[in-house]
């Protein structure tokens, strides 16, 4: 069946005229006489109505202006609202329900006079009680009615309902003259489904008009709950909110929803209430669509495939040229077509209307639907709306088109905020289609990438490469670029950093030789490749190059409009700075990345993890342990189920750093052991491995395991600056001052490693003090304090507390009046650390084994994990936990950790 036949069937009759006009009364149909009581009587409500005090107050306030317009589509409760408002009002009310017979000047004025007479403000038999003959001049025609209105004895409200029925130019002009001047005792209330053709703009400018529109009539959640109140219908606040969202607060829609949910036949789901439900479809067909001309109905049916539509898109779908005009006219006459405020050229249909139209379209003209979606997909692609193009192509079943668009423009979206939307499209591709073309093979590889099935991806990509052999070079380029990008993603996910660097180098070279015409997503690919290469260089320990690539990546991502890539690059720059550079700069970069994430609502996406981890380390360095714990938790939440090995190990490293800063050394060791167990054998990230060993060495130094540090670094031919300082601390601890000094001497660093530099200054001061070189010790300590104050560092002093360092710091505070506040903070932290290290558990409170179990509670380890660490059964650990909770008088694990920290037990 042709779609034009469908429009006639849905409309019921070939009504002509502008959108929204009701069909004229058929010739010979009985007209309502002007003295008919129903026409000039305020309507009575058959259903109990819901009180709406906010709108009643609006109408009360409107009594101070000459005219009030209540304008909305069918079922928005206009007449109910005004009739309810006028109940028991102390002033007379004249009510005229207009119909098609009022498109005649004498009939209209007869209706007005009858309404005034019924209201009792015009006496029966008086000079204005009966309509006069109609003189030739408009001024004469107005004379008698206006004389009556001027002589109204008391303030009166005149309501004209169904004003959209009046479209006669003469009647509208005379009504316009009536509203265009103030009348001492008359207030007009006009009720209409469509914008009336009256000169209301003058009243608006003069402040003489109050308006109540569909947006005002839409029910709030509280009002909707009252509308939906039915015996046997029990709805939660969430249910009511869902129905308000589904109906747009449309009162008639809410009534129909309640009828649907309470209809015989068993319980029904809210999700099943849609525009294709029979009672909704019948209402919309008769009250909204029956008034539309066939061409407008065809327009509505065709464009209902879109969530949002503009004039140009509508023209592309309908193959016509007046889409914008029709949309703007429909908006004026119907609250079921809404202009989108942020996109003023765009419109959307009411959800229930769109459901009904789509149902009709699929029912009556299913063969047309794929072509309509194809037209929409091609339009969106031409205008850069990639996801909308993919959605329409998917709805139309054009899988070849989907594959081509994904490969050409959408692969980088797997690392963007649009990832979830892209994956919905990819999951909609039938399994049998995923092996038919090289492009669809890439789509299948993207699904495997999301699932973390790294081992299955290479085989899929090899097959895709085979399918593009023999194609022209320009046709192969997008597919080959997408394949390289996915191979790169796999290398990064498993932590093979040399392969990451090599693959990104090849990808960047390929992008440099291609233009936007060949690879439309080239700028996004470039930003991703720069970021990934910077990360690869970072974990290889090539810090200078890593910093340059990450800086370039941040700039390229901003230019490409890829904020998540920018956040990822900036977060890794922050992580690089805290480990190899300035703590202050690391804090600034991490804060910048997190602020950008907050503004976009991406705080918990995996691309923010590096920024959270960097901020954790910044707080640890500054001895801000509570904020460090919060940042670490945010990092855990951001990583979620992300399977990238390097970031997972980096999170464990940060957890160990925080535990060590708290003096929870057994916890730190357990976390490091967990990192060792989780290490993928394919990972090649030497800088990450060195970091984990460095944390372990620092824990060894704090717990007196000096020999382990000596053995770890004795054979290292090229130690890092941090490793050299750590080794020097071990030599100093065993009294080998010469070897400690030799290890500190001549250490060259690519960046200014402020944390390690402060440690080196402190160790130099301790060595000089041990050699009785007071001036040298004071100079080294002054350098440490100056740099530490600039960067806000306290933890290095705490980590090296004990022995003579605290005495040296106190002596230094007497030698200078500079930095007194900072020195006081340092001394306070060192004293607290010393005190915390000597806190003894009171006899009889916790046993030795209970104290061991307690030390594991701040970690993410389960009872089974703790049991494995201690070499006991899970039940034994659970028994210890019950005993710990009882002795500490707490109910859960978090409370036990809080109590233990407050009382120095961990």
C-alpha positions in Angstrom: 0.0 0.0 0.0 1.3 3.5 -0.9 1.9 5.8 2.0 -0.5 8.4 0.6 -3.3 5.8 1.0 -2.3 5.4 4.6 -2.6 9.1 5.3 -6.2 9.1 4.1 -7.1 6.1 6.3 -5.5 7.5 9.4 -7.0 11.0 9.0 -10.5 9.6 8.2 -11.3 12.3 5.7 -9.3 14.5 3.2 -9.5 17.6 5.4 -8.0 20.7 3.9 -6.6 23.8 5.6 -3.7 24.7 7.8 -2.4 22.2 10.3 -4.5 21.9 13.5 -7.9 23.1 12.2 -10.8 20.9 13.0 -12.9 19.7 10.0 -15.8 22.0 9.2 -19.3 20.8 10.2 -20.8 18.8 7.3 -23.5 20.7 5.4 -26.9 20.0 6.9 -25.6 19.1 10.3 -27.7 20.6 13.1 -26.3 23.9 14.5 -26.4 24.7 18.1 -28.8 27.6 18.6 -27.5 30.7 20.4 -30.0 30.2 23.2 -29.0 26.6 23.7 -28.2 26.2 27.4 -25.2 24.0 26.9 -23.4 26.4 24.7 -23.6 29.3 27.2 -23.2 27.3 30.4 -20.0 26.5 32.2 -19.2 22.9 31.5 -19.7 20.3 34.2 -17.0 17.8 35.0 -17.9 14.1 34.9 -14.7 12.9 36.6 -13.5 14.2 39.9 -10.9 16.8 39.0 -7.5 17.3 40.6 -6.9 20.5 42.4 -4.1 22.6 40.9 -3.5 25.5 43.3 -0.5 26.8 41.4 -2.6 27.4 38.3 -5.6 28.7 40.2 -3.2 31.3 41.7 -2.1 32.2 38.2 -5.7 32.7 37.1 -6.5 34.7 40.2 -3.7 37.1 39.4 -4.9 37.3 35.8 -8.1 39.1 37.0 -5.9 42.2 37.1 -5.4 42.2 33.3 -8.0 42.5 30.5 -7.3 39.3 28.7 -6.1 35.8 29.7 -5.2 33.2 27.1 -5.3 29.5 27.9 -3.8 27.8 24.9 -2.8 24.1 24.6 -3.6 21.1 22.5 -6.2 18.4 23.1 -6.3 16.8 26.5 -4.2 19.4 28.4 -7.1 20.2 30.8 -7.7 23.8 29.6 -11.5 23.8 30.0 -11.3 21.7 33.2 -8.9 24.2 34.7 -10.9 27.3 33.9 -14.2 25.7 34.9 -12.8 24.5 38.2 -11.3 28.0 38.9 -14.7 29.6 38.4 -16.6 27.3 40.8 -18.0 29.4 43.7 -16.5 32.6 42.5 -18.3 35.7 43.8 -18.5 37.4 40.4 -20.7 36.7 37.4 -19.3 34.3 34.7 -20.5 34.4 31.1 -19.4 31.3 29.2 -19.6 30.8 25.4 -18.5 27.5 23.9 -17.8 28.4 20.3 -18.4 26.1 17.4 -18.4 26.4 13.6 -21.7 28.3 13.5 -20.0 31.2 15.2 -18.0 31.9 12.0 -20.7 34.5 11.2 -20.9 38.0 12.8 -24.6 38.0 13.9 -24.3 34.4 15.2 -21.1 35.3 17.2 -22.6 38.4 18.8 -25.8 36.5 19.5 -23.7 33.9 21.4 -22.0 36.7 23.3 -25.3 38.3 24.3 -26.8 35.0 25.3 -23.8 34.2 27.5 -24.0 37.6 29.2 -27.8 37.2 29.6 -27.3 33.7 31.1 -24.8 35.1 33.5 -27.4 37.6 34.7 -25.4 40.7 33.9 -27.7 41.7 31.0 -31.4 41.8 31.9 -33.9 39.9 29.8 -35.7 42.2 27.5 -33.2 45.0 27.9 -31.7 46.9 25.0 -28.7 44.5 24.8 -30.6 41.3 25.5 -31.4 40.4 21.9 -29.0 40.8 19.0 -29.8 43.6 16.7 -29.9 43.5 13.0 -26.5 43.9 11.5 -25.8 47.3 10.1 -23.5 47.7 7.1 -20.6 49.4 8.9 -18.3 47.6 11.3 -18.5 50.5 13.7 -22.2 50.3 13.7 -22.1 46.6 14.2 -20.0 47.0 17.3 -22.1 49.8 18.7 -24.9 47.8 20.4 -22.7 45.0 21.9 -20.1 47.5 23.2 -22.8 49.7 24.7 -24.0 46.7 26.6 -20.5 45.8 27.7 -19.9 49.4 28.8 -23.0 49.3 31.0 -22.1 46.0 32.7 -23.2 46.7 36.3 -20.6 44.5 38.0 -17.2 43.0 37.2 -17.7 40.0 34.9 -15.6 37.3 33.5 -16.4 36.3 29.9 -15.0 32.9 28.8 -14.8 32.0 25.1 -14.0 28.3 24.9 -13.0 26.4 21.7 -11.8 29.6 20.1 -9.9 27.6 17.5 -13.3 26.9 15.9 -13.6 30.5 14.8 -11.6 31.3 11.7 -13.8 33.7 9.9 -11.8 36.9 9.2 -14.7 39.3 10.0 -15.5 37.7 13.3 -11.8 37.6 14.3 -11.4 41.3 13.4 -14.4 42.3 15.6 -13.2 40.1 18.5 -9.8 41.8 18.0 -11.4 45.2 18.4 -13.2 44.0 21.5 -9.9 42.9 23.2 -7.9 45.8 21.9 -9.4 48.3 24.4 -9.9 48.0 28.2 -13.5 47.5 29.4 -14.1 48.6 33.0 -16.1 45.6 34.2 -15.1 42.9 31.7 -12.3 40.3 31.9 -11.9 38.0 28.9 -10.6 34.4 29.2 -9.9 32.8 25.8 -9.5 29.0 25.6 -8.0 27.6 22.4 -6.2 24.6 21.0 -4.3 26.8 18.6 -2.7 30.2 18.6 -5.7 32.6 17.8 -5.4 35.0 14.9 -5.9 38.0 17.1 -3.7 41.1 17.8 -2.5 39.8 21.2 1.0 41.2 20.7 -0.1 44.7 21.6 -1.5 43.4 24.9 1.7 41.4 25.6 3.8 44.5 25.1 1.5 46.6 27.3 1.4 43.9 30.1 -2.3 43.4 29.6 -2.2 39.7 28.7 -1.6 36.6 30.9 -0.9 33.3 29.2 -1.2 29.7 30.3 0.4 27.2 27.8 0.9 23.5 27.6 4.2 23.7 29.5 2.2 25.3 32.4 -0.6 22.8 32.2 1.7 19.8 32.3 1.3 17.9 35.5 4.0 18.0 38.1 4.9 14.8 39.9 2.7 15.7 42.8 -0.3 16.5 40.5 0.3 13.4 38.5 0.2 11.2 41.6 -3.3 12.6 42.3 -4.4 12.1 38.7 -3.2 8.5 38.8 -4.8 7.7 42.2 -7.1 4.8 41.6 -8.4 2.0 43.7 -6.0 -1.0 43.3 -3.3 1.1 41.6 -0.3 1.4 43.8 2.5 3.4 42.2 5.8 4.4 43.8 7.4 7.8 43.3 9.7 6.3 40.7 6.7 4.9 38.8 4.9 8.2 38.8 8.1 9.9 37.6 8.4 7.4 34.8 4.8 8.1 33.7 5.3 11.8 33.8 8.4 11.4 31.6 6.5 9.1 29.2 3.5 11.4 28.9 5.3 14.7 29.2 2.8 15.5 32.1 -0.1 15.5 29.6 -3.2 15.2 31.8 -5.2 13.1 29.3 -2.2 10.8 28.9 -2.0 10.3 32.6 -5.7 9.5 32.8 -5.3 7.0 30.0 -2.2 5.5 31.7 -4.3 5.0 34.9 -7.1 3.4 32.8 -4.6 1.1 31.0 -2.9 0.0 34.2 -6.2 -0.8 36.0 -7.9 -2.4 33.0 -9.1 -6.0 33.4 -6.8 -8.8 32.3 -4.2 -8.8 35.0 -1.3 -6.5 36.0 0.3 -4.4 33.3 3.7 -2.8 33.1 4.4 0.9 32.9 6.9 0.1 30.1 4.0 -1.3 28.0 2.1 2.0 28.1 2.9 3.7 24.7 1.3 5.5 21.8 0.2 2.3 20.2 -2.1 1.3 23.1 -5.6 1.3 21.7 -7.2 4.0 23.8 -4.2 6.3 23.3 -4.1 5.7 19.5 -7.8 6.3 19.2 -7.6 9.6 21.2 -4.7 10.9 19.2 -6.1 9.8 15.9 -9.5 11.6 16.5 -8.3 14.6 18.5 -5.0 15.4 16.9 -4.6 13.7 13.5 -8.1 13.9 12.2 -7.7 17.7 11.9 -4.7 17.4 9.7 -4.7 17.7 5.9 -3.3 14.5 4.1 -0.1 16.2 3.2 0.6 17.2 6.8 -0.3 13.7 8.0 2.1 12.2 5.5 4.7 14.6 6.8 4.1 13.4 10.4 4.2 9.8 9.5 7.4 10.0 7.6 9.3 12.2 10.1 8.1 10.1 13.1 11.2 7.9 12.5 13.3 10.7 14.1 13.8 11.5 17.7 14.3 15.1 16.7 13.8 16.7 13.4 14.5 20.0 11.7 13.2 21.4 8.4 16.2 20.3 6.3 16.1 16.8 7.7 12.3 16.6 7.2 12.8 17.7 3.6 15.4 15.0 3.0 13.0 12.3 4.4 9.8 13.5 2.7 11.5 14.7 -0.5 9.5 17.9 -0.2 10.7 21.5 0.4 8.6 23.0 3.2 9.5 21.0 6.2 10.4 24.0 8.3 7.1 25.8 7.6 5.1 22.7 8.5 7.0 22.2 11.7 6.6 25.8 12.8 2.8 25.7 12.0 2.4 22.5 13.9 4.2 24.0 16.9 1.7 26.9 16.9 -1.4 24.7 16.8 -0.3 21.7 18.8 1.5 21.0 22.0 2.5 17.6 20.5 5.2 19.3 18.4 7.7 21.1 20.6 10.5 23.4 19.6 13.8 22.5 21.3 15.1 25.5 23.2 18.8 24.9 22.9 18.4 24.1 19.2 15.7 26.5 17.9 15.5 25.0 14.4 14.9 21.5 15.8 11.6 20.0 17.0 10.4 16.8 18.6 7.1 15.0 18.7 5.4 14.1 21.9 6.5 10.6 22.8 3.1 9.0 22.7 2.2 10.7 19.4 5.6 9.5 17.9 4.9 6.0 19.2 1.5 6.0 17.5 2.8 7.4 14.2 5.6 4.8 14.1 3.2 2.0 14.8 0.9 3.2 12.0 3.8 3.6 9.6 5.1 0.1 10.3 1.7 -1.4 10.2 0.5 0.2 7.0 3.7 0.7 5.0 6.5 -1.5 6.3 8.3 -1.6 2.9 8.8 2.2 3.1 10.5 2.3 6.5 14.0 1.2 5.5 14.2 3.8 2.7 13.0 6.5 5.1 15.7 5.6 7.6 18.2 5.5 4.7 17.4 9.0 3.7 17.7 10.2 7.4 21.1 8.3 7.7 22.5 9.9 4.6 21.4 13.4 5.8 22.9 12.9 9.2 26.2 11.6 7.8 26.5 14.6 5.5 25.9 16.9 8.4 28.5 15.2 10.7 25.9 13.5 13.0 27.7 10.2 13.0 25.8 8.4 15.8 22.4 9.5 14.4 23.4 8.3 11.0 24.4 4.9 12.5 21.1 4.7 14.5 19.0 5.3 11.4 21.1 2.9 9.3 20.7 0.2 12.0 16.9 0.8 12.2 16.8 0.4 8.4 18.9 -2.8 8.5 21.6 -1.3 6.2 24.5 -3.1 7.8 27.0 -2.5 5.0 26.4 1.3 5.5 26.9 0.8 9.3 30.2 -0.9 8.8 31.5 1.7 6.4 30.6 4.6 8.7 32.0 2.9 11.8 35.3 2.3 10.1 35.5 5.7 8.5 34.5 7.9 11.4 33.3 6.0 14.6 36.2 3.8 15.7 37.7 6.5 17.9 34.4 6.8 19.7 35.2 3.6 21.6 37.5 5.8 23.7 35.0 8.7 24.0 31.9 9.7 26.0 29.9 8.2 23.1 31.2 4.7 23.7 27.9 3.4 25.2 25.9 4.7 22.3 28.3 3.3 19.7 28.2 -0.1 21.5 24.4 -0.2 21.3 24.6 0.2 17.6 27.3 -2.5 17.3 25.4 -4.9 19.4 22.4 -4.5 17.2 24.3 -5.9 14.2 23.2 -9.5 13.5 25.9 -12.0 14.3 25.8 -13.4 10.8 26.6 -10.0 9.4 29.8 -9.5 11.4 31.8 -11.6 9.0 30.5 -10.4 5.6 32.7 -7.4 5.0 36.1 -6.1 6.3 34.3 -3.1 7.9 31.9 -5.4 9.7 34.8 -7.5 10.9 36.2 -4.4 12.5 32.8 -3.8 14.1 33.1 -7.3 15.6 36.6 -6.6 16.8 35.4 -3.5 18.6 32.8 -5.6 20.4 35.7 -7.9 21.5 37.7 -4.9 22.6 34.9 -3.7 24.8 34.6 -7.2 26.3 38.3 -7.3 27.0 38.8 -10.5 24.9 42.3 -9.5 23.7 43.2 -12.9 22.5 40.3 -13.1 20.0 40.9 -9.7 18.4 44.1 -10.5 16.3 42.4 -13.3 14.4 39.5 -11.1 13.6 41.8 -8.3 12.4 43.8 -10.7 10.2 40.6 -11.8 8.5 39.6 -8.2 8.0 43.0 -7.4 6.4 42.5 -10.4 4.0 39.1 -9.0 2.9 40.5 -5.7 1.8 43.3 -7.1 -0.3 42.8 -6.1 -3.9 40.8 -3.0 -3.1 41.9 0.4 -4.4 44.3 2.2 -1.9 41.8 4.9 -1.0 39.2 2.2 -0.2 41.7 0.2 2.0 43.0 3.1 4.0 40.1 3.6 6.5 40.0 -0.1 7.2 43.7 -0.5 7.6 43.8 2.6 9.9 41.0 1.1 12.1 42.9 -2.2 12.3 46.1 -0.4 13.4 44.2 1.5 16.0 42.6 -1.7 17.4 46.0 -3.5 17.4 47.4 -0.5 19.3 44.5 -0.8 21.8 45.3 -4.4 22.5 49.0 -3.7 23.1 48.2 -1.0 25.6 45.6 -3.1 27.3 48.0 -6.0 28.0 50.8 -3.5 28.9 53.2 -4.2 26.1 54.7 -0.7 26.0 57.5 -1.3 23.4 54.8 -2.6 21.0 52.6 0.4 21.9 55.4 2.8 21.0 56.2 1.0 17.8 52.6 0.7 16.7 51.8 4.4 17.4 54.8 5.4 15.4 53.5 3.5 12.4 49.9 4.9 12.9 51.1 8.5 13.2 53.2 8.0 10.0 50.2 6.6 8.2 47.9 9.5 9.4 50.5 12.0 8.2 50.3 10.6 4.7 46.5 10.6 4.5 44.0 13.4 4.2 40.6 14.0 5.8 38.9 12.8 2.6 40.4 9.3 3.1 40.1 9.2 6.9 37.5 11.6 8.2 38.3 10.7 11.8 42.1 11.5 11.3 42.2 14.2 13.9 40.7 12.0 16.6 43.0 9.1 15.6 46.0 11.4 15.9 45.0 12.7 19.4 44.5 9.0 20.5 47.8 7.9 19.0 49.8 10.8 20.6 48.3 10.0 24.0 48.9 6.3 23.7 52.5 6.9 22.6 53.1 9.2 25.5 51.7 6.6 27.9 53.9 3.9 26.3 57.0 6.1 26.6 56.1 7.0 30.2 55.9 3.4 31.4 59.1 2.6 29.5 60.8 5.3 31.6 61.6 7.6 28.7 60.3 10.6 30.6 61.5 13.5 28.4 59.8 12.1 25.2 56.8 11.0 27.2 56.2 14.6 28.5 56.4 16.0 25.0 54.0 13.5 23.5 51.5 13.9 26.3 51.6 17.7 26.0 51.0 17.4 22.2 48.2 14.9 22.8 46.4 17.3 25.2 46.6 20.1 22.6 45.5 17.8 19.7 42.6 16.3 21.7 41.3 19.8 22.5 41.5 20.8 18.9 39.8 17.5 17.8 36.9 18.0 20.3 37.9 14.8 22.2 37.6 15.8 25.9 38.1 12.3 27.3 41.3 11.9 25.3 42.4 15.3 26.7 41.6 14.2 30.2 43.5 11.0 29.8 46.6 12.7 28.4 46.5 15.5 31.1 46.0 12.9 33.8 49.1 11.0 32.6 51.1 14.2 32.5 50.1 14.7 36.1 51.2 11.2 37.0 54.5 11.7 35.2 55.0 15.0 37.1 54.4 13.5 40.6 56.8 10.7 39.9 59.5 12.5 38.0 58.9 16.2 38.3 57.1 18.9 40.4 54.4 18.0 42.9 52.9 21.4 42.5 52.6 21.1 38.7 51.2 17.5 39.2 48.5 18.9 41.4 47.7 21.6 38.9 47.4 19.2 36.0 45.4 16.6 38.0 43.0 19.3 39.1 42.6 20.6 35.6 41.8 17.1 34.2 39.4 16.4 37.1 37.6 19.8 36.6 37.2 19.0 32.9 35.7 15.6 33.8 33.4 17.2 36.4 32.1 19.7 33.8 31.3 16.9 31.4 29.9 14.4 33.9 32.7 12.0 33.3 34.3 11.7 36.8 33.9 7.9 36.8 35.1 7.1 33.3 38.3 5.2 33.0 40.1 8.1 31.2 40.0 10.0 34.5 41.8 7.3 36.5 45.3 8.7 35.9 44.3 12.1 37.2 42.8 10.6 40.3 45.9 8.5 40.9 48.1 11.5 40.4 46.1 13.5 42.9 46.3 10.6 45.4 50.1 10.8 45.2 50.1 14.6 45.5 48.0 14.3 48.7 50.3 11.6 50.0 53.4 13.7 49.4 51.7 16.6 51.3 50.6 14.3 54.1 46.9 14.9 53.4 45.9 11.4 54.0 42.1 11.7 54.1 41.9 13.5 50.7 44.4 10.9 49.4 42.0 8.1 50.4 39.1 9.9 48.6 41.1 10.4 45.5 42.2 6.7 45.6 38.6 5.7 45.9 37.6 7.8 42.9 40.4 6.2 40.9 39.0 2.7 41.8 35.5 3.7 40.8 36.8 5.2 37.5 38.7 2.1 36.6 35.6 0.0 37.3 35.8 -3.1 35.2 38.5 -1.6 32.9 41.0 -4.3 32.1 44.0 -2.2 31.2 46.8 -3.9 33.2 49.1 -0.9 33.7 46.4 1.3 35.2 45.2 -1.5 37.5 48.8 -2.0 38.8 49.3 1.8 39.1 46.2 1.9 41.3 47.7 -0.9 43.6 50.9 1.1 43.7 49.1 4.2 44.9 47.2 2.1 47.5 50.6 0.8 48.8 52.0 4.3 48.8 49.1 5.5 51.0 49.3 2.5 53.3 53.0 3.2 53.8 52.4 6.9 54.5 50.0 5.8 57.2 52.6 3.5 58.7 50.5 0.4 57.7 53.5 -1.5 56.4 51.9 -5.0 56.5 49.0 -3.6 54.4 51.5 -2.1 51.9 53.3 -5.4 51.6 50.0 -7.3 51.0 49.0 -4.8 48.3 52.4 -5.2 46.6 52.0 -9.0 46.7 48.6 -8.6 45.1 50.1 -6.5 42.4 52.7 -9.2 41.8 50.0 -11.8 41.4 47.9 -9.7 39.0 50.9 -8.9 36.8 50.1 -10.2 33.2 53.1 -12.1 31.8 52.8 -10.1 28.6 53.3 -6.8 30.3 56.5 -4.9 29.4 56.5 -1.7 31.4 59.9 -1.3 33.1 59.1 2.0 34.8 56.0 0.6 36.4 58.0 -2.5 37.6 60.6 -0.1 39.0 58.0 2.0 40.8 56.5 -1.1 42.5 60.0 -2.2 43.6 60.8 1.3 44.9 57.7 1.3 47.1 58.7 -2.1 48.4 62.2 -0.8 49.1 60.9 2.2 51.0 58.7 -0.1 53.1 61.8 -2.2 53.8 63.7 0.9 54.9 60.9 1.9 57.3 60.7 -1.6 58.8 64.4 -2.2 59.1 64.8 -4.7 56.2 67.9 -3.0 55.0 69.6 -6.0 53.6 66.7 -6.6 51.1 67.2 -3.1 49.7 71.0 -3.6 49.4 70.5 -6.9 47.5 67.8 -5.4 45.3 70.0 -2.6 44.0 73.5 -4.0 44.3 73.6 -5.3 40.7 71.7 -2.5 39.1 74.0 -0.9 36.6 71.7 2.0 35.7 69.5 2.9 38.7 67.1 5.8 38.6 67.6 8.8 40.8 64.9 7.6 43.2 66.5 4.1 43.3 70.0 5.7 43.9 68.6 7.7 46.9 66.8 4.6 48.3 70.1 2.6 48.0 72.0 5.5 49.7 69.5 5.5 52.6 70.2 1.7 53.0 73.9 2.4 53.1 73.5 5.2 55.6 71.3 2.9 57.8 74.2 0.4 58.1 76.7 3.3 58.8 78.5 3.2 55.4 78.6 7.0 54.9 81.1 6.9 52.1 79.0 4.6 50.0 75.9 6.6 50.8 77.7 9.8 49.6 79.0 8.1 46.5 75.5 7.0 45.6 74.1 10.5 46.0 76.9 12.1 44.0 76.5 13.0 40.4 72.8 11.8 40.1 71.5 13.4 36.8 67.8 13.6 36.3 65.8 14.5 33.2 63.1 16.3 35.2 63.2 18.0 38.6 62.1 15.1 40.8 61.1 17.2 43.8 60.1 14.4 46.2 63.4 12.5 45.6 65.4 15.7 45.6 64.0 16.6 49.1 64.9 13.1 50.3 68.4 13.5 48.8 68.9 16.8 50.6 67.7 15.3 53.9 70.0 12.3 53.5 72.9 14.7 52.7 72.2 16.6 55.9 72.2 13.5 58.0 75.5 12.3 56.5 77.1 15.7 57.1 75.8 15.7 60.6 77.2 12.3 61.2 80.6 13.6 59.9 80.3 16.7 62.3 80.0 19.0 59.2 77.5 21.4 60.8 77.5 24.1 58.1 77.1 21.5 55.3 74.2 19.8 57.2 72.5 23.1 57.8 72.9 24.1 54.1 71.5 20.8 52.9 68.6 20.9 55.3 67.8 24.5 54.3 67.6 23.4 50.7 65.3 20.6 51.6 63.0 22.9 53.6 62.9 25.5 50.9 62.0 23.1 48.1 59.6 21.2 50.3 57.8 24.4 51.4 57.5 25.5 47.7 56.0 22.1 46.8 54.1 21.6 50.0 56.0 18.4 50.8 55.9 16.8 54.3 55.9 13.1 53.8 59.7 12.8 53.0 60.4 14.2 56.5 58.1 11.7 58.1 59.5 8.8 56.0 63.0 9.7 57.3 61.9 10.6 60.8 63.8 9.1 63.8 67.4 9.3 64.6 68.8 12.9 64.5 66.6 14.3 61.7 63.9 15.8 64.0 66.7 17.4 66.2 68.3 18.8 63.0 65.0 20.3 61.9 64.4 21.9 65.3 67.9 23.4 65.3 67.3 24.7 61.8 64.2 26.4 63.0 66.3 28.4 65.5 68.7 29.5 62.9 66.2 31.3 60.7 62.9 33.1 61.0 61.8 32.1 57.5 59.3 29.2 56.9 58.5 29.0 60.6 54.9 27.9 60.0 56.0 25.2 57.5 58.7 24.0 59.8 56.2 23.8 62.6 53.9 21.6 60.4 56.8 19.4 59.5 57.8 18.9 63.2 54.2 18.2 64.2 53.9 15.5 61.5 57.2 13.9 62.5 56.2 13.9 66.2 52.9 12.3 65.4 54.5 9.7 63.2 57.0 8.8 66.0 54.1 8.6 68.5 52.0 6.5 66.2 54.9 4.1 65.8 55.2 3.5 69.5 51.5 3.1 70.4 51.0 -0.1 72.2 47.7 -2.0 72.3 46.4 -2.3 75.9 46.9 -5.8 77.4 44.0 -8.1 76.8 42.4 -6.1 74.0 43.7 -7.7 70.8 45.8 -10.8 70.4 48.8 -10.9 68.1 46.9 -12.7 65.4 44.0 -10.3 65.7 46.3 -7.4 65.2 47.6 -9.1 62.0 44.1 -9.5 60.7 43.3 -5.9 61.7 46.2 -4.6 59.6 44.6 -6.0 56.5 41.2 -4.4 56.9 42.0 -1.1 55.2 42.8 -3.0 52.0 40.4 -4.4 49.3 41.3 -7.9 50.3 38.5 -10.3 51.2 38.5 -12.7 54.1 39.7 -15.4 51.8 42.5 -13.2 50.5 43.6 -12.4 54.1 43.5 -16.1 55.0 45.8 -16.9 52.0 48.2 -14.2 53.2 48.3 -15.5 56.7 48.3 -19.2 55.8 45.1 -20.0 57.8 41.5 -20.9 56.9 38.9 -18.4 55.9 36.7 -19.5 58.9 39.6 -18.7 61.2 39.9 -15.2 59.7 36.1 -14.7 60.1 36.3 -15.8 63.7 39.1 -13.2 64.3 37.0 -10.5 62.6 34.1 -11.2 64.9 36.4 -11.0 68.0 37.9 -7.8 66.7 34.5 -6.2 66.1 33.4 -7.2 69.6 36.5 -5.9 71.4 36.4 -2.6 69.5 32.7 -2.3 69.9 32.0 -1.8 66.2 29.6 -3.5 63.8 31.4 -3.5 60.4 34.8 -3.4 58.7 34.8 0.3 57.9 34.0 1.2 61.6 36.9 -1.0 62.7 39.3 0.7 60.4 38.2 4.2 61.5 38.5 3.2 65.2 41.9 1.6 64.8 43.3 4.6 63.0 41.9 7.0 65.6 43.4 5.0 68.4 46.8 4.3 66.7 46.1 0.6 66.3 47.1 0.7 62.6 
